[in-house]
């Protein structure tokens, strides 16, 4: 009786591993659609004054309360306005930034729970060359 149980367990294991080898089709999975940024102002590598305003538009699949903006790792207070194609986000560079370049990073989540991170670099007017 014991060899019979062992043989059946072995057969079930072999059959189940063959079934798993086929996996699932890609059409059964939803594609991850990350948030996109468009209409970014000022554009990358533009020279700007300290405390300058910036804005960008996010895709309509973006969850508005998930949008976070940092400038050189400092949190930025933003205003989010809904439009027909997504959201317009505006903010102002923190006054405490004293470097020659500032990196604005945006993170957000979409309605299908995909995380996205994007950003751009700006040059600060009147800042010392050494960082």
Helices and strands as residue ranges (DSSP letters): H 2-21, G 26-28, E 37-41, E 47-48, E 53-59, G 64-66, E 68-71, E 74-75, E 78-83, E 86-92, E 101-109, E 115-124
